[in-house]
Amino acid sequence: MRAGRLFGMFLLVNLQAFAAGTDEQLPPLHHPVEVEIPDGMEIPDTFPLSADGRLDCKTCHGIEGIGELPFDELDREAPDFHRGGPYRRLTDFCYRCHDRREYSRSNIHKLLDERGEYDEEACRQCHLEVPDPGEENIVRSELKFRLPPQRLCYGCHLRAPHLNALDHQVKPDEEMRERIGRAERGLGVILPLDGDGKIMCATCHTAHQRGLIDPQWPAGRQVADTDLDEGVTYREHVWNRVFQADKRERLEVLAGEEGAAPVLSYRRIEKEVLIRLPAKDGTLCLVCHEFER
């Protein structure tokens, strides 16, 4: 179940209760009351239940006599409107009782089950027609996506999820395209460009879990020295002190303008995943760029 369905579930229960002829007049997206606590759910000791052990108004709310107060007169900004509050997000309160893991968004890159088989429904989150991952000679131009490949990632990820992400989304010149072609042939990997010949997220990253496509094939070649749950990890680096000293003056100016200074740190990549070639040792960078030694 997804996080957004948490509140939809509450609304559905209330609509069902109204349809059954109940006298309860609860606002939309309100949690149902007078319900039994499911087996296995642990309610905090500070959340009192009704006399018969059911969920009641006072279970969630600390305002005295809240059940008798008109809804439009309630101070929903009161610290104890939700018990133990205030909470930064409403879901933080919900997870005092509900298991956060059951409502977390699934990782669509995890495409293989315990037996190594893939679920076509998971593939359809990006593909209109599911290609056979066991077919080596798939023609890229025949693949059908829900959105153009250069836009697919933005359904879940930020447009600039890491430093210089936007700067890379350009059309490489002829010399750089020749270097990319040499790298593809020499390293046995694909580095696809978008329909306009520009670099996109999928040029450097792959959306497919390692093993879905044979890793001996160019489309299946990727770095995967960690699992998808752990993700990319970093380690501290001694250069951090120099990095922060270099940025201190500019950050102080920014703090004066914005009221708070961001905290920046210099770290090195430790483990990578879902990337076509290693970035931590510069292999990926050298596909396109040449540096003076």
N, C-alpha and C positions, 0 to 999 in steps of 0.2 A: 504494500500500500504506500502511496506517495504522501509527502508531507502536506501538499495542498488538499488532499482528500480528508485530512483530519477534521477540518471544519465542515466540509461537505457532508461528512458522516453525521456530525451533530445536527445539521440542518435537516437531513433526511429523516432522522429519528423523530425530530419535532414535527415535521410535516406528517409523518405516519401517525403520530399521536393525535394531531388535530383531526386527521381524517377519521380516526376512531372515535371522535366525539369527546375528547378530553376538555376540561375547563381551563387547562393551563394556558396562559397567555404570555409566552416567552418571546423575546425578540429574536430576529433571524440570527443564525450562527451561534445560538446559545446551546450550551451543553444540556442534554436531557437530565432531568432530576427523577428522584424516586426509582432509581435503577439499582439492581443488585450488583455488587462488586464481583467481577469475573474471578474465577479461580486463578491464582498465580499473580494477580495484580497486587502490588504492595502500595497501600495508601500511607502517606507520611503520618506519623503520630500526631502532628499538629493540625491535621485535617479532620475535624470531627464528623462522624456520620450520624444519621438519624437514629432514633431509639431502636429501630429494627435493623440497623446495620446497612442502610441504603444511602445512596448519594443524596445530599440535601443542599439547599442554598448555602448554609453555613459551612459546608464542607470546603467550598472553593472561596467563599467571601468572608472577610473578617469584619465587615460592617454590621453593627448590631441591628437586628430586626430587618435585614435586607429584604426578606421575603414579603414584608408588608409595605415597603416603600415604593412609590411610583417610579417606574423605570427612568423617566425623564428628569427626576429629581436626584438621581444618584450621582455622587462624585466619583466618576470612573478614574480620576487622576489620584485618588487617595492611595497612599502607600499600601494599605492593607485591603484595597478593593479585591485584589487577588491575594490570597493568603501567602505570606512570606515575601510579598512584593516590596518595592516595585520591581518589575521584570523588564529587561531590555526588549524582549520579544514575547508576544503572547504564547508562542509555542514553548518557550522556556518554562512557563508555568504548566502547560499541558504535560510536559515531559516529567513533571514531578510524580505523575502516576503512570503515564504511558511510556512504553519502551521506545526510545528515540530511534533505535535501529529498525523497528517495524515500519516506521513512517519515513525513513530516509530515502532520498532519490537513488535509484539504481545507477550503477556505473555501466553505461551503454557500451563501453569498450570491453567489458567482460562478456564475451560471446560464447565461451565454451563451458559446458557443464563438467561435472566430476568425471564423466566418461570420455571427455574430449569431443563431445558432439555439440553442434551449434543449433541455436534456435532461430528459425527463419523470421519469427516475429520480432526478435531483437534486431535483426538485420534491416527490417523494414522501417526502423526509425530513421534511417538515412536513405535506403534504397527503395525505389518504387518497384523494381523487379530484382529479386534476390539472385545474384550470380552464384555459380557453383564454385566454392573456394578450392575445390580439388582440380579445377581446370586450369592448366598452366597458361595457355595462350588466350587469355581473355583480352578482347579488343576494348581498350579504354573508351573509345568513342561510342561504343554500343551500351555502355553502362548507363542506367537511368536512375537519377537521384531525385529526391523530393525537392531539393533546392540546388542551385549551382554549387559545385564542390567548394568554391571559395567562400560561400556563405553558410555552409552547413554547420561549421564549428561554432558560429555565433549564436546558435540556438541554446547552447549550454555555457560556452566560454565567453569571457570578455573579448572585445575586439583587440585589446592590447594586453594580453595576459602576462607578458614578460617584457623586459627592456628591449627597445628597438624593434618590437614586433611590427609596428606600422611602417617603420623605415624599410623593412625588408619586402613589403608588398609592392614591388615595382617590377617593371619589365627589364630584365637583364639585357645588356648590350650584346652584340654579336660575339665579342671575345669571351664574355662570361658564359654565354650559352655553349660555346665550344668547350670550355672547361667543364661545365656541367655534364656535357655528353661524354667527355673522356672519363669523368669520375664514374658515371653510370656503367660504362663498359668495363673500366678497370676494377671497380669495387663490386660489381654484380648487384646493383641496387637500382631502384627507380627513384627519380626526383622530379615528379610531375609538376608542370606549370598549369595555370588555369586557362580558360578558353581564350583569354586575351594575351596569353604568353607571359603572364606575370607570376611572380613567386607568391605562393599562398601557404596557408598552414600545413596542408598535406604535402608540400614540397619537402619539408624537413621532418614532419611528424606523420605517423601512421595511426589510423583509427582502429586497426584490428589487433586484437590480442595475439600475442606470439603463439604460433601453432595453428591458427585458423588457416592461414596460407602457408604452404610448405616453405620453411625458412631457407631452403636451397634456391628458391626462385627469387628473382629480383623484387617482386611485389611483397614477398614474405620476409625479406631481409630487414632486420631491425635490432636495436639494442634493447635488451630486457634483462638487466642485472638486478632488478627488484620486482616485486609483484605489484599488481594494479591497486591493491588496497593501500600499500605503503606509499606508492608514488615516488616522485623525485625527492631525494634527500640531499641535504647540504652539510658541510662541516665548516667550522670556524677556521679562519686563516690569519696568520700573523700580520698580513698586510692590512687588516681591518683598521688598526690604529692610524696608519698613514692615510687610508681612505677617508676616515671620519674627520681627521684633522684638515684634510684638503677641502672637505665640504662644509666645515663648521661655520665659516663666515657667511656663506651663501644661505645656509639653513637658518642662521640667526636673523638675516634680513627677511626671509620668508616667514619666520615666526612672528616678526613684528607686523607683517601685512595680514597674516591669516589668523594670528592668535595662538598658534601652536606649531612647533617644528616637527616634521616627520623624522622618524628614527631610521637611518640607513645603516646598513652593515655590508661588509664585503665578505662573502662566503664562496667556497668552491663546491661545485657539484660533486656529490659522493656517489649517488646511484641514479641511473636513468631508466626510463621506460617509455615505450611508444614513440621512439625517435629512430629515424632510418639509419643514422650513423652517429658515432659518439661525438657529443659536443664538449664534454669535459676535457678532452685532450686536443681539441681543435680540429679533428678530422672533418667534421661537418662544415666548419667555417672555411676550410681550405678547398672545399668543393668549388666555391664561387670566388673566393678572395685570394690574393697573393700578397704576402707581407715581406717587407725587406728584413733581412737577417742582420 
